[in-house]
Amino acid sequence: MKLRLVCVGKLSEDWQKQACADYSKRLKHRFTLDIVELKEEKGGRRGDTATLLHREGQRILDKISAQDFAVVLDETGRQLTSVQLADTLGEKMLHGAQPWCLIIGGPYGLDPQVKQRANLMLSLSKLTLTHQMARLFLLEQLYRGSTILRNEPYHNP
């Protein structure tokens, strides 16, 4: 199954880069994984945030194909347990392995058009997370989900 992670912005800290690289490497043993980093628009605090989000949103939408199952990370999304995420992943794999495009917005969030394109709106937590931390947590949860599906000992219920 193919996973494409579309992220606005780059990882800024070395420890984040190392942790994401570790989980990416683990995931690549189970899935085809492609990570696309889009340039973060500047000027949101003093500028027009709606215009900034629209420009980022257009670039994000360009990366989502018509056949993709789009998973958009958003604080208003559904909260799933690790097992529920694994079950959703497993169900999609069982029924045709539709590619997943997972989207993480930048510091100002996501344009409404991106949210409308979502097949699944997912929230990782009720807490506010930086987009860099969201990437790390998402990669870890995808890896955890893959170990749950394989009945491997990484996940302890």
KEKE-3310 file (N, C-alpha, C; in steps of 0.2 Angstrom, whole numbers, plus 5000, padded with zeros to 4 digits):
npx = (5004:5002:5008:5007:5014:5010:5016:5016:5029:5046:5055:5063:5071:5085:5083:5070:5070:5078:5070:5059:5064:5068:5056:5050:5059:5056:5043:5044:5047:5036:5026:5025:5032:5031:5037:5032:5037:5031:5033:5032:5021:5024:5021:5009:5005:5005:5000:4988:4980:4970:4973:4985:4983:4975:4984:4993:4985:4981:4993:4994:4982:4986:4994:4986:4979:4965:4961:4966:4964:4961:4968:4966:4974:4967:4962:4949:4945:4941:4944:4954:4958:4974:4972:4959:4964:4973:4964:4956:4966:4969:4957:4956:4967:4963:4952:4956:4968:4969:4978:4984:4984:4991:4988:4996:4995:5002:5008:4997:4986:4974:4967:4950:4946:4954:4951:4938:4941:4944:4943:4944:4944:4956:4961:4974:4975:4967:4975:4984:4996:5012:5015:5027:5028:5016:5019:5028:5021:5011:5018:5023:5011:5006:5016:5014:5001:5004:5011:5001:4992:5000:5001:5012:5024:5026:5015:5007:4993)
npy = (4994:5011:5026:5043:5057:5073:5088:5104:5114:5112:5100:5107:5104:5094:5082:5080:5077:5066:5057:5056:5051:5038:5032:5033:5025:5012:5011:5010:4997:4991:4998:5008:5023:5040:5056:5073:5089:5104:5122:5133:5146:5164:5177:5177:5182:5196:5198:5193:5180:5171:5172:5167:5154:5149:5149:5140:5129:5127:5122:5110:5103:5101:5090:5079:5065:5060:5047:5045:5041:5053:5059:5070:5080:5087:5098:5097:5085:5067:5057:5043:5027:5019:5006:5007:5015:5007:4997:5004:5007:4993:4989:4997:4992:4979:4981:4984:4992:5007:5021:5031:5048:5058:5073:5087:5102:5119:5131:5139:5131:5124:5127:5129:5122:5111:5104:5100:5091:5080:5063:5057:5065:5068:5069:5070:5073:5081:5091:5105:5104:5106:5108:5100:5091:5084:5078:5068:5061:5056:5048:5038:5033:5027:5017:5010:5006:4997:4987:4982:4977:4966:4959:4960:4963:4977:4986:4988:4984)
npz = (5000:4997:5005:5006:5013:5015:5020:5027:5028:5036:5046:5060:5071:5075:5083:5080:5066:5066:5074:5065:5054:5058:5061:5048:5041:5047:5043:5029:5027:5027:5019:5004:5006:5004:5007:5006:5007:5009:5005:5018:5019:5022:5033:5041:5053:5053:5040:5028:5034:5028:5015:5014:5019:5009:4998:5002:5003:4990:4984:4992:4988:4975:4976:4980:4973:4962:4966:4978:4996:5006:5021:5033:5045:5058:5072:5074:5070:5070:5084:5086:5093:5094:5090:5083:5072:5066:5062:5053:5043:5040:5035:5023:5016:5014:5005:4992:4993:4992:4989:5002:5006:5017:5026:5033:5040:5041:5053:5054:5051:5040:5024:5021:5009:5008:5019:5015:5005:5012:5015:5028:5043:5055:5071:5082:5095:5108:5113:5107:5095:5088:5070:5067:5077:5076:5064:5068:5078:5070:5061:5070:5075:5063:5061:5073:5070:5060:5066:5074:5065:5061:5072:5080:5094:5097:5101:5116:5123)
capx = (5000:5006:5007:5010:5013:5011:5017:5018:5035:5051:5057:5068:5076:5089:5080:5064:5073:5081:5064:5054:5068:5068:5049:5050:5063:5052:5037:5046:5048:5029:5022:5028:5031:5033:5035:5032:5037:5029:5036:5027:5019:5026:5017:5002:5003:5004:4997:4981:4980:4966:4976:4991:4980:4973:4990:4996:4979:4981:4998:4992:4977:4989:4997:4981:4976:4958:4960:4969:4960:4964:4967:4968:4975:4964:4960:4941:4944:4939:4950:4954:4963:4978:4968:4955:4968:4975:4958:4955:4971:4969:4951:4958:4972:4959:4948:4959:4974:4968:4983:4983:4987:4990:4990:4998:4995:5007:5006:4990:4981:4973:4962:4944:4945:4958:4947:4932:4943:4946:4939:4944:4947:4959:4964:4979:4975:4964:4980:4987:5003:5015:5015:5032:5026:5011:5022:5032:5016:5007:5022:5024:5005:5006:5020:5011:4996:5006:5013:4995:4990:5004:5001:5019:5023:5027:5009:5005:4986)
capy = (5000:5018:5031:5049:5062:5080:5092:5111:5116:5107:5099:5112:5102:5088:5076:5078:5074:5059:5052:5055:5047:5032:5029:5032:5019:5007:5011:5008:4990:4989:5002:5013:5030:5046:5062:5079:5095:5110:5128:5137:5153:5168:5183:5176:5186:5203:5198:5190:5173:5168:5171:5162:5147:5148:5148:5133:5124:5125:5117:5104:5100:5098:5084:5074:5063:5058:5040:5045:5042:5059:5059:5077:5080:5094:5097:5095:5078:5061:5054:5036:5024:5016:5000:5009:5018:5001:4994:5008:5005:4987:4989:5000:4988:4973:4983:4987:4996:5014:5025:5036:5054:5061:5080:5091:5109:5123:5134:5142:5127:5122:5130:5125:5117:5105:5100:5098:5086:5074:5057:5056:5071:5064:5073:5066:5074:5087:5096:5109:5101:5110:5103:5096:5086:5081:5073:5063:5057:5052:5042:5033:5029:5023:5012:5006:5002:4991:4981:4979:4972:4960:4955:4961:4965:4984:4989:4985:4986)
capz = (5000:4996:5009:5004:5018:5013:5026:5026:5033:5037:5053:5062:5076:5073:5086:5076:5060:5068:5076:5059:5049:5061:5060:5041:5039:5049:5039:5022:5027:5026:5014:5000:5009:5001:5011:5002:5011:5005:5008:5022:5017:5027:5034:5043:5059:5050:5034:5027:5035:5024:5008:5016:5019:5002:4993:5004:5001:4983:4983:4995:4984:4969:4978:4981:4967:4963:4969:4985:5002:5010:5028:5035:5052:5061:5079:5074:5067:5074:5088:5085:5097:5090:5087:5078:5066:5063:5059:5047:5039:5038:5030:5017:5013:5012:5000:4986:4994:4989:4992:5007:5006:5024:5026:5039:5038:5044:5059:5054:5050:5033:5020:5021:5003:5009:5024:5011:5001:5016:5016:5035:5046:5060:5077:5085:5102:5110:5114:5101:5093:5082:5064:5067:5082:5073:5059:5072:5081:5065:5058:5075:5075:5057:5062:5078:5067:5056:5070:5077:5060:5060:5078:5083:5101:5098:5104:5122:5125)
cpx = (5004:5003:5011:5009:5015:5011:5019:5024:5040:5052:5063:5073:5079:5085:5073:5065:5075:5075:5060:5058:5068:5061:5048:5053:5059:5046:5038:5047:5041:5025:5027:5027:5034:5032:5037:5032:5036:5031:5030:5027:5021:5021:5010:5000:5001:5000:4990:4982:4976:4969:4982:4989:4978:4979:4993:4991:4980:4987:4997:4987:4980:4993:4993:4978:4969:4957:4963:4963:4964:4962:4970:4968:4972:4962:4952:4940:4942:4945:4949:4959:4968:4976:4963:4958:4970:4970:4956:4960:4971:4963:4953:4962:4968:4955:4951:4965:4974:4974:4981:4987:4986:4992:4991:4999:5001:5005:5000:4985:4980:4967:4956:4943:4949:4954:4941:4934:4944:4941:4939:4948:4949:4962:4968:4978:4970:4969:4982:4994:5006:5015:5021:5031:5021:5013:5025:5026:5012:5012:5023:5017:5004:5010:5017:5005:4998:5008:5007:4992:4993:5005:5008:5019:5025:5021:5007:4998:4985)
cpy = (5006:5023:5038:5054:5069:5085:5099:5112:5110:5106:5104:5109:5095:5082:5075:5075:5067:5054:5051:5050:5039:5029:5028:5026:5013:5006:5008:5001:4987:4992:5006:5020:5035:5052:5068:5085:5101:5117:5131:5144:5158:5174:5182:5180:5193:5203:5195:5183:5169:5167:5167:5155:5145:5146:5141:5128:5122:5120:5111:5100:5097:5092:5078:5072:5061:5052:5040:5045:5047:5059:5066:5078:5087:5093:5096:5088:5073:5059:5047:5033:5021:5010:5002:5012:5012:4997:4997:5007:4998:4986:4991:4996:4982:4975:4987:4992:5003:5018:5030:5042:5058:5068:5083:5098:5112:5126:5137:5138:5125:5126:5126:5120:5111:5101:5097:5091:5079:5069:5055:5062:5068:5069:5068:5067:5080:5093:5099:5106:5106:5105:5099:5090:5081:5076:5067:5058:5053:5046:5037:5029:5025:5016:5007:5002:4996:4986:4978:4974:4966:4956:4955:4964:4972:4987:4985:4988:4987)
cpz = (5000:5001:5007:5010:5016:5019:5024:5031:5033:5044:5054:5067:5074:5076:5082:5069:5061:5069:5070:5054:5052:5060:5052:5038:5041:5045:5032:5021:5026:5021:5010:5003:5006:5005:5007:5007:5007:5009:5012:5020:5023:5028:5037:5049:5057:5044:5034:5028:5030:5017:5009:5015:5012:4997:4996:5002:4994:4981:4986:4990:4977:4970:4980:4974:4968:4966:4976:4990:5006:5017:5030:5042:5054:5068:5079:5072:5072:5078:5088:5090:5092:5086:5081:5071:5063:5059:5053:5041:5036:5033:5023:5013:5010:5006:4994:4987:4991:4993:4997:5006:5013:5024:5032:5037:5042:5050:5060:5052:5042:5030:5020:5015:5004:5014:5020:5007:5005:5016:5024:5038:5053:5065:5081:5093:5103:5111:5107:5101:5088:5076:5064:5072:5079:5068:5063:5075:5076:5062:5064:5075:5069:5058:5067:5075:5063:5060:5073:5072:5059:5067:5081:5090:5102:5102:5110:5124:5132)
residu = (MET:LYS:LEU:ARG:LEU:VAL:CYS:VAL:GLY:LYS:LEU:SER:GLU:ASP:TRP:GLN:LYS:GLN:ALA:CYS:ALA:ASP:TYR:SER:LYS:ARG:LEU:LYS:HIS:ARG:PHE:THR:LEU:ASP:ILE:VAL:GLU:LEU:LYS:GLU:GLU:LYS:GLY:GLY:ARG:ARG:GLY:ASP:THR:ALA:THR:LEU:LEU:HIS:ARG:GLU:GLY:GLN:ARG:ILE:LEU:ASP:LYS:ILE:SER:ALA:GLN:ASP:PHE:ALA:VAL:VAL:LEU:ASP:GLU:THR:GLY:ARG:GLN:LEU:THR:SER:VAL:GLN:LEU:ALA:ASP:THR:LEU:GLY:GLU:LYS:MET:LEU:HIS:GLY:ALA:GLN:PRO:TRP:CYS:LEU:ILE:ILE:GLY:GLY:PRO:TYR:GLY:LEU:ASP:PRO:GLN:VAL:LYS:GLN:ARG:ALA:ASN:LEU:MET:LEU:SER:LEU:SER:LYS:LEU:THR:LEU:THR:HIS:GLN:MET:ALA:ARG:LEU:PHE:LEU:LEU:GLU:GLN:LEU:TYR:ARG:GLY:SER:THR:ILE:LEU:ARG:ASN:GLU:PRO:TYR:HIS:ASN:PRO)
# end
